[in-house]
Amino acid sequence: MSKYHSIIRYPSITEKNTLMRETERKYVFEVLRTASKPEIKTAVEKLFNVSVETVNTMVVKGKKKRMGKSSGYCSDWKKAIVKIQQGQKIEKFGEV
């Protein structure tokens, strides 16, 4: 596995993210928690052969979960919103 695959863990595919992808050319990924914006930009450009305009990141706090009488928290994770240049798209999102 390449270092780019370890930075980009997997795409986030939700209804809101699908609308962002279609209207604003923004793709959402779950990324490595220690990854920086330049590393994310390079990884997306190398893996998907597109030109990246901007990268926005945020750390999503883990939710509280219960299982019977015991409770705990899910892990925190980092989300990256990547905007690609006009006329390009990433084909690996199940688009027909």
Long-range contacts (C-beta under 8 A, 24 or more apart in sequence): 3-43, 4-42, 4-43, 4-46, 4-47, 5-47, 6-32, 7-31, 7-32, 7-35, 7-39, 7-40, 7-43, 8-40, 8-43, 8-44, 8-47, 11-92, 11-93, 12-79, 13-93, 13-94, 20-81, 21-93, 24-83, 25-83, 25-84, 25-85, 25-86, 25-88, 25-89, 26-81, 26-82, 26-83, 27-81, 27-82, 27-83, 27-84, 27-90, 27-93, 28-79, 28-80, 28-81, 28-82, 29-79, 29-80, 29-82, 30-77, 30-78, 30-79, 30-80, 31-57, 31-78, 31-79, 31-80, 32-78, 33-59, 33-76, 33-77, 33-78, 35-78, 35-80, 37-80, 40-80, 40-82, 41-82, 44-82, 44-84, 48-90, 48-91, 48-92, 50-84, 50-85, 50-88, 50-89, 50-90, 51-84, 51-85, 51-88, 52-82, 52-83, 52-84, 52-85, 53-83, 53-84, 53-85, 54-82, 54-83, 55-80, 55-81, 55-82, 55-83, 56-80, 56-81, 57-81
